[in-house]
Amino acid sequence: MPANTRLKGRSWEDEVRALARLLPGHGVLALLFFTAVLTAWSILFTMQAFPGGTSFAGRSGVGALLWLCSNTVAVTGYGTTFLMWVLMTLAMMAPTAFPAFRTYADLTHTAAANSLSLAVLVAGYLSVWLGFSVAAAFVQVRLASLGLVDPLGRSTSHVLSGALLVSAGLYQFSALKAACLKACQSPMAFFLTHWQPGNRGAYRLGLRLGAVCLGCCWALMLLAFVAGTMNLAIMALAMVLMTLEKLPDIGAIINAPLGVFLILAGTTVIVLPFLPN
């Protein structure tokens, strides 16, 4: 066997082993998880890279998907907006919960849980964000009908943009945010406190985990309307910030400054247009 072939083989094996270490003993689940997340990001990127036309006629397969995903709310309606939010929440929120999923995976090495219950837990978590996508898509369609967001999902009103920024900043200091963030930062304590056995219990636990995560992040997610729901750079930045917030040491440092920054930014956005030139 040529040396370069052996090197390639070893490189691939190393990558597989590295992936398996992310969820020890659950390499297949880890592969499926990250494949789903990367697929969501890839579709969102494609939606930006290839603008759609004005007609669905004659389109099929990937072309039909691109048309649905790259046209405006006015052209494609609620269903496509909902699909976009599903992709956004999968791409942004699933990675932020991975430390919790890995913590639960550690419990599968005991009699308390297994691979199936881990998959059910993830499904429960994603169910909450599916519900959020339903509501967020409705809000976007409604705002679009009122002329308050443009075809890219970006606010056309400086008052709306400022209000979203200020609200998100104030929420950083709320008791609910603190309680939800504490649960996200201590997943083992969360699981031990709310433990329910069996697959049904795992699903309920996933729902509770999703609700806690929603309590942490909903206000930051709605900032998508400020920069545009299809702004991948802002989406990536928001994902990083929400992930860092859930790390105990880093979260304690950035939570308050982030809140102050958002309040100041929102106030500036609201007041600036009223200032004399």
C-alpha positions as CSV (number, residue, x, y, z in Angstrom):
1,M,0.0,0.0,0.0
2,P,1.5,3.4,-0.9
3,A,2.6,5.6,1.9
4,N,0.2,8.4,1.0
5,T,-2.7,6.0,1.1
6,R,-1.7,4.8,4.6
7,L,-1.5,8.4,5.7
8,K,-4.9,9.2,4.4
9,G,-6.3,6.2,6.1
10,R,-4.7,7.1,9.4
11,S,-6.0,10.7,9.1
12,W,-9.6,9.5,8.5
13,E,-9.4,7.1,11.4
14,D,-8.1,9.9,13.6
15,E,-11.0,12.1,12.6
16,V,-13.5,9.4,13.4
17,R,-11.9,8.7,16.8
18,A,-11.9,12.4,17.6
19,L,-15.6,12.6,16.8
20,A,-16.3,9.6,18.9
21,R,-14.5,11.2,21.8
22,L,-17.0,14.1,21.7
23,L,-19.8,11.7,22.9
24,P,-17.8,8.8,24.4
25,G,-19.4,5.5,23.4
26,H,-21.9,7.2,21.1
27,G,-19.9,7.8,17.9
28,V,-22.9,7.3,15.6
29,L,-25.1,9.7,17.5
30,A,-22.2,12.3,17.5
31,L,-21.9,11.8,13.7
32,L,-25.6,12.3,13.1
33,F,-25.7,15.3,15.4
34,F,-22.9,17.2,13.8
35,T,-24.0,16.2,10.3
36,A,-27.4,17.7,11.0
37,V,-25.9,20.9,12.3
38,L,-23.5,21.2,9.4
39,T,-26.2,20.5,6.9
40,A,-28.4,23.3,8.5
41,W,-25.5,25.7,8.2
42,S,-24.8,24.6,4.6
43,I,-28.4,25.1,3.5
44,L,-28.5,28.6,5.2
45,F,-25.3,29.5,3.3
46,T,-26.8,28.3,0.1
47,M,-29.9,30.3,0.7
48,Q,-27.7,33.4,0.8
49,A,-25.4,32.5,-2.1
50,F,-28.1,31.7,-4.7
51,P,-30.9,34.2,-4.8
52,G,-34.2,32.7,-6.0
53,G,-36.4,33.8,-8.9
54,T,-40.0,34.7,-8.9
55,S,-41.6,31.5,-10.0
56,F,-41.7,28.0,-8.6
57,A,-42.9,26.5,-11.9
58,G,-40.5,24.1,-13.5
59,R,-38.3,23.7,-10.4
60,S,-37.6,20.4,-8.6
61,G,-35.2,18.9,-6.2
62,V,-32.5,21.3,-5.0
63,G,-33.7,24.0,-7.3
64,A,-37.1,23.9,-5.6
65,L,-35.5,24.0,-2.2
66,L,-33.4,27.0,-3.2
67,W,-36.4,28.9,-4.5
68,L,-38.3,28.2,-1.3
69,C,-35.5,29.2,0.9
70,S,-34.2,32.3,-0.9
71,N,-37.4,34.2,-1.7
72,T,-39.2,36.7,0.4
73,V,-42.0,36.0,2.9
74,A,-44.4,37.8,0.6
75,V,-43.6,35.4,-2.2
76,T,-43.4,32.1,-0.3
77,G,-45.5,32.6,2.8
78,Y,-45.4,31.2,6.3
79,G,-44.2,27.6,5.5
80,T,-40.9,28.7,4.1
81,T,-40.3,31.2,6.9
82,F,-41.0,28.4,9.4
83,L,-38.5,26.2,7.5
84,M,-35.9,29.0,7.7
85,W,-36.4,29.4,11.5
86,V,-36.1,25.6,12.0
87,L,-32.7,25.6,10.2
88,M,-31.6,28.7,12.2
89,T,-32.5,27.2,15.5
90,L,-30.9,23.8,14.6
91,A,-27.7,25.6,13.4
92,M,-27.4,28.0,16.3
93,M,-29.0,26.3,19.4
94,A,-28.1,22.6,19.1
95,P,-24.3,23.4,19.4
96,T,-24.9,25.5,22.5
97,A,-26.5,22.5,24.3
98,F,-23.8,20.1,23.4
99,P,-22.0,20.2,26.8
100,A,-25.4,19.2,28.4
101,F,-25.8,16.4,25.9
102,R,-22.3,15.2,26.6
103,T,-23.0,15.3,30.4
104,Y,-26.1,13.1,29.8
105,A,-23.9,10.8,27.7
106,D,-21.7,10.2,30.7
107,L,-24.7,8.9,32.5
108,T,-25.3,6.3,29.8
109,H,-22.2,4.4,31.1
110,T,-24.3,3.6,34.2
111,A,-27.7,1.8,34.4
112,A,-29.5,5.1,34.5
113,A,-29.6,5.8,30.8
114,N,-28.6,4.4,27.4
115,S,-28.0,5.5,23.8
116,L,-31.7,5.5,22.9
117,S,-32.6,7.7,25.9
118,L,-29.8,10.1,24.8
119,A,-31.3,10.4,21.4
120,V,-34.8,10.9,22.9
121,L,-33.4,13.6,25.2
122,V,-32.0,15.5,22.2
123,A,-35.4,15.1,20.4
124,G,-37.1,16.6,23.4
125,Y,-34.7,19.5,23.4
126,L,-35.2,20.2,19.7
127,S,-39.0,20.0,20.1
128,V,-38.9,23.1,22.3
129,W,-37.0,25.0,19.6
130,L,-39.3,23.7,17.0
131,G,-42.1,25.4,18.9
132,F,-40.1,28.5,19.1
133,S,-39.7,28.4,15.3
134,V,-43.5,28.2,14.9
135,A,-43.8,31.4,17.0
136,A,-40.8,33.2,15.4
137,A,-42.0,32.5,11.9
138,F,-45.5,33.9,12.8
139,V,-43.9,37.0,14.2
140,Q,-41.8,37.5,11.1
141,V,-44.7,37.1,8.7
142,R,-46.8,39.5,10.8
143,L,-44.0,42.1,10.9
144,A,-43.5,41.7,7.1
145,S,-47.2,42.3,6.5
146,L,-46.9,45.5,8.5
147,G,-43.8,46.7,6.6
148,L,-41.7,46.5,9.7
149,V,-39.1,44.0,8.3
150,D,-37.7,43.9,4.8
151,P,-37.4,40.8,2.6
152,L,-34.2,39.8,4.4
153,G,-36.0,39.7,7.8
154,R,-34.3,43.0,8.8
155,S,-36.1,45.6,10.8
156,T,-37.1,48.7,8.8
157,S,-37.9,50.6,12.0
158,H,-35.2,52.1,14.2
159,V,-37.6,52.1,17.1
160,L,-38.3,48.4,16.7
161,S,-34.6,47.7,16.3
162,G,-33.7,49.8,19.4
163,A,-36.5,48.2,21.4
164,L,-35.3,44.7,20.6
165,L,-31.7,45.6,21.6
166,V,-32.8,47.3,24.9
167,S,-35.1,44.5,25.8
168,A,-32.4,41.9,25.2
169,G,-30.0,44.0,27.3
170,L,-32.4,44.4,30.2
171,Y,-33.2,40.7,30.1
172,Q,-29.6,39.9,30.7
173,F,-30.1,41.2,34.3
174,S,-33.4,39.5,34.9
175,A,-34.0,36.8,37.6
176,L,-35.4,34.4,35.0
177,K,-32.3,34.8,32.8
178,A,-30.1,34.1,35.8
179,A,-32.0,31.0,36.9
180,C,-32.0,29.6,33.4
181,L,-28.4,30.4,32.8
182,K,-27.4,28.7,36.1
183,A,-29.1,25.5,35.1
184,C,-27.4,25.6,31.7
185,Q,-24.0,26.2,33.3
186,S,-24.4,23.1,35.6
187,P,-25.9,20.4,33.5
188,M,-25.0,17.6,35.9
189,A,-26.8,19.3,38.7
190,F,-29.7,19.9,36.4
191,F,-30.0,16.3,35.4
192,L,-29.7,15.0,39.0
193,T,-32.3,17.5,40.2
194,H,-34.9,16.7,37.6
195,W,-34.1,13.1,36.7
196,Q,-36.8,10.9,35.3
197,P,-36.1,7.3,34.3
198,G,-36.8,5.7,31.0
199,N,-37.2,7.0,27.5
200,R,-40.4,8.9,28.3
201,G,-38.6,10.5,31.2
202,A,-35.7,11.3,28.9
203,Y,-38.0,13.1,26.6
204,R,-39.5,15.1,29.4
205,L,-36.0,15.9,30.6
206,G,-35.1,17.1,27.1
207,L,-38.2,19.3,27.0
208,R,-37.2,20.8,30.4
209,L,-33.7,21.4,29.1
210,G,-35.0,23.0,26.0
211,A,-37.3,25.3,28.1
212,V,-34.3,26.3,30.2
213,C,-32.2,27.0,27.1
214,L,-35.1,29.0,25.6
215,G,-35.3,31.0,28.8
216,C,-31.6,31.8,28.4
217,C,-31.5,32.7,24.7
218,W,-34.9,33.8,23.3
219,A,-34.2,37.5,23.6
220,L,-30.8,37.1,21.9
221,M,-32.4,35.0,19.1
222,L,-34.9,37.7,18.4
223,L,-32.1,40.1,17.7
224,A,-32.0,38.4,14.3
225,F,-34.7,40.9,13.3
226,V,-32.2,43.7,13.9
227,A,-29.4,42.5,11.6
228,G,-31.6,40.3,9.3
229,T,-32.7,36.7,9.8
230,M,-30.4,35.6,7.0
231,N,-27.3,37.4,8.2
232,L,-24.9,34.4,8.7
233,A,-22.2,36.5,10.4
234,I,-24.6,37.7,13.1
235,M,-26.0,34.2,13.5
236,A,-22.5,32.8,14.0
237,L,-21.6,35.6,16.5
238,A,-24.8,35.0,18.4
239,M,-24.2,31.2,18.6
240,V,-20.7,31.8,20.0
241,L,-22.0,34.3,22.6
242,M,-24.8,32.0,23.7
243,T,-22.3,29.1,23.9
244,L,-19.9,31.1,26.0
245,E,-22.6,32.3,28.3
246,K,-23.3,28.7,29.2
247,L,-19.7,28.1,30.3
248,P,-19.6,29.0,34.0
249,D,-16.3,30.9,34.2
250,I,-16.7,32.8,30.9
251,G,-20.5,33.3,31.3
252,A,-20.0,35.1,34.6
253,I,-17.6,37.6,32.9
254,I,-19.5,38.4,29.7
255,N,-23.2,38.4,30.9
256,A,-23.4,41.8,32.4
257,P,-21.1,43.6,29.9
258,L,-23.2,42.1,27.1
259,G,-26.3,43.5,28.7
260,V,-24.9,47.0,29.1
261,F,-23.7,47.0,25.5
262,L,-27.1,46.0,24.2
263,I,-28.9,48.6,26.3
264,L,-26.5,51.3,25.1
265,A,-26.7,50.1,21.5
266,G,-30.5,50.1,21.6
267,T,-30.7,53.5,23.1
268,T,-28.4,54.9,20.5
269,V,-30.4,53.3,17.7
270,I,-33.6,54.9,19.0
271,V,-32.3,58.4,19.9
272,L,-29.8,59.0,17.1
273,P,-32.3,59.7,14.3
274,F,-33.9,62.4,16.5
275,L,-30.7,64.3,17.1
276,P,-30.0,67.4,15.0
277,N,-27.5,67.0,12.2
